[in-house]
Amino acid sequence: MNKKTVRDIDVAGKKVLVRVDFNVPLDKKTGEINDDTRIKAALPTIKYLIEHKAKVILCSHLGRPKGVTPELTLKPVAQRLGKLLGEPVQIAGDCIGPRAEGVAAGLKDGEVMLLENLRFHEEEEKDDPAFAKSLASLAEVYVNDAFGTAHRAHASTAGVAKYLPAVAGFLMEKELEYLGKALAEPKRPFAMIVGGAKVSDKITMLENILPKVDSLVIGGGMANTFLKAQGFDVGKSKVEDEQLDFARGLIAKAKEKGVHLLLPVDAVAAEEFDAGSPSQTVPVDKVPKGWQLLDIGPQTVSRFSEEIKKAHTVVWNGPVGVFEFAAFARGTQAIASVLAKLDATTIIGGGDTAAAVERQGLADKMTHVSTGGGASLEFLEGKTLPGVAALLDK
């Protein structure tokens, strides 16, 4: 990684603004935090700053508020973080202006505060220069540890870096190193598993990844489009007809480049897109009329697993079935179990794939589980992430 990190800058006695990703899931009824994975992921950077006597000013968004939205306050996050750190975390009543400035001014070395939800101000997502300058005025150094928002050019991810020396936190460093190494110098064979609902969401990634991999394994709803492109009747399955030519082209390119491309050979078909719908396992050339494919079948699991087991590097982006429904989660669970046992570098793209692995309790068995769904996808697409580009080069 060619970006400076928090290790490369003196933070002692300085006010340090840290962009973290505390966009945690909340219980709709109680407002309590359902999963604190993202808070825990930021602890190494926060603890380093505390130990090095910085005055730590954390900032994050939460949800998609329209103006000040009391149920999306970061107060529960401050409380949970305080418990995890074993010391109180002060919360400011705002993220800029007198209320934020007052708390920041009173910080002592090694103390931590959290600014209120950045998105209570619409200027945050507009990367408004005046808003970015107000945020930056609270501190002397900026650390971005929020990989999950690094693909957004917002005031707190890109704008503040124009006013403060900007470096990466440890989580950001870890994300860039694992994903960067997987693409630039993978230990081969290198296999990529791609799932999810739509081909259109993954076109740029598939084009970028194809010349880099030895195997490409395709499952999930997007596999329906590839199957139809090969002439299979996939019933009422969701298909993107406008992407059939792209699918045919990718299959041809894979053959030309010697990339082993695997598609489902059997699947779990259901009458309806519903958790309790009647279902049966069928070969992909025998889908019942009017039914739809919602998961990969056991033969496909076996074929996919055999291919994955040969790899020394595996990147997985997108579930291979409708994993939200227990009846159609078996394929995704089986792939996660295979990866958990591999003696290889296993990298899980964020979002639904990370959620599926975490739900199974297998996250700690993977080499790296990304905290950023959209950011990891854009990284795999080969795009420059604004929040990374804004950091100082080594």
Secondary structure, DSSP 8 states (H G I E B T S, - for coil): --B-BGGGS--TT-EEEEE------B-TTT--BS--HHHHHTHHHHHHHHHTT-EEEEE---S--SS--GGG-SHHHHHHHHHHHTS--EE-SSSSSHHHHHHHHT--TT-EEE---GGGSTTTTTT-HHHHHHHHTT-SEEEE--GGGTTS--TTTTGGGGTS-EEE-HHHHHHHHHHHHHHHS--SSEEEEE-SS-STTTHHHHHHHGGG-SEEEE-STHHHHHHHHTT---TT----GGGHHHHHHHHHHHHHHT-EEE--SEEEEESSSSTT--EEEEETT---TT-EEEEE-HHHHHHHHHHHHT-SEEEEES-SS-TTSGGG-HHHHHHHHHHHH-SSEEEE-SHHHHHHHHHTT-GGGSSEE-S-HHHHHHHHTT---HHHHTS-B-
